[in-house]
């Protein structure tokens, strides 16, 4: 699992979303690193954090837990977490768990 920060490294404006590109496997071995990175990203995020999942090859239950936890923390800070580029397998998992209604999608 890797995360590519595609946001500008200047101080972001509220009108420009913060983007992160997730890639690889998000599983029991990578969820702690993902959680830490997303929480640290919230510190400089605009009011919209967009997670691009188009390069995610596997997404396990632990990944769902990370998304739910980070979303709750983001909401307390007035930040919306949105998803884009959701692979079919991940979209199915979100539908099965009912989480597809919890996360706004872009594109």
LINGIPE-V861333 format. One record per helix or strand of 3 or more residues. SS is the DSSP state (hx for helix, st for strand). FROM is the first residue (numbers start at 1). LEN is the number of residues. Records with the same first field share a line. If there is no record, write none. Layout:
# LINGIPE-V861333
SS->FROM-LEN, FROM-LEN
This chain:
# LINGIPE-V861333
st->2-4, 18-9, 48-12, 80-5, 104-3
hx->31-12, 61-16, 88-10, 99-3
